Amino acid sequence: MLIVGELINSSRRPIAEAIAARDKAYLQELAVKQVEAGAHIIDVNCGTSLAQEAAVMAWLVDIVQEVVDVPLCIDTPSPAAMEAGLAHHKGKAMINSITAERTRWEEVLPLVQRYKPSVIALLMDDGGMPATVEDRLRVAGRLVPALVDAGVPEEDIYLDPLVKPLGVGSTCGVEVLESTRILRQKYPQVHLICGLSNISYGLPERRLLNRAFMVMCLSVGMDAFILDPLDRPLMSLLAAAKAVAGKDDYCLEYIAAARAGKLVV
Amino acid sequence: MPVLEEIKEALMAGNANKVREAVTRAVEEGVPPGTIINDGLIAAMNIIGVKFKNNEVYVPEVLVAARAMHAGMDVVKPLLTGDALQEKGTMVIGTVKGDLHDIGKNLVIMMMEGAGFKMIDLGIDVPPEKFIQAVEEYKPQVVGLSALLTSTMMQMKKTVEALAPYRHAIKVIVGGAPVTQKFAEEIGADGYAPDAASAVDKVKELLGLA
């Protein structure tokens, strides 16, 4: 199970402000806290830096890697910013993301081949956001072989089925669950990842929906999540759900987490 | 209960069938179509808007209320003759190029329609040329730009720049998760609104209708 800590993202206003002010201490502390809470990878996104995005991404990668040993997830649709982040990253990075959109594919693939990061691949193409399970399977059917042909091992591929808000479509959750279940069978070696918080957009008590969604995703084979690792009830539930799903031998991780006082009921 | 109150209550509850039924009854009772729209449908949508702004109702509730409003409009619109339906203005709206998000934009459309504006929806991933084309064709008073991605905020700037020759006739309003008042000022937009109901207030303010 892979946890990508999502908090250093400039679409969150305090982060945008911290990045604009080059508040190194604040951002470093947030990275450290996420790793301590169980994140295996730290997402870095600085899209609000606009024209300076590439330079800021390089800076962000530098300062975060000063204080944590885990890999970073270079989160940007801009090839220039992605390249800057990858060039500054020490060790094997992750990128978020490549897609089957023609331009994005052509611009990002050379970076993947050059820097060999783990790759989050969004299941969308030039037709836009996927509307059905079939859309997602069709795009996955193109992306996975194409990435493998380009030299990316299946173990480095993380497919993101793209989560849309339940608030605008009651079946948005089910679509992702069904896609995940089928993709898991079809591609046993490929990872399946999603961000949790989209599901609850526009609804009350969002964390509750995020948690329910996480447990259900996990039960159909999702094995990586982009989430807020500082949400302790969420992380506790993840530990419990992993044990129940048979992904924690002898429940040892669950017991260890309980003993360390990490679990809240 | 007076029939207009019934319409409002059913609309706020998101009950499309009941709205349709109550609007039909209002027409039979001789309530003027304009009154049904303004004091029934639009009045109720305004209340929903305020509640949404105050986090008292949620996105799905706005969607079902808007659906109910449209059900009522479908009954009463064919009865309107000529200029009986006084639209408050025309607004062209779209999500800028590179951005495929439409929820926020659609909420703005619903609230603006609910407030009596004619809305031209250009959809998602809209390049600056298409905004210009729409401005030429529909002669709106307002253009609304939406962006949800930090990465597409630059497109917003480009679109505002492309609209420069038309700015004597149109106001440009921007919104979306990463957008701020400061950003709106930086790129030279006339207004910014943090949510759909505020967008209505902002547009009315910009057009001097407030």
Interface residues (C-beta under 8 A of the other chain):
Chain A: S10 S11 R13 A16 N45 C46 G47 T48 L50 A51 E53 T76 P77 S78 M124 G128 M129 P165 G167 V168 Y201 G202 L203 P204
Chain B: Y58 V59 P60 L63 G98 L100 I103 I124 D125 L149 T150 S151 M153 M154 K157 A177 P178 T180
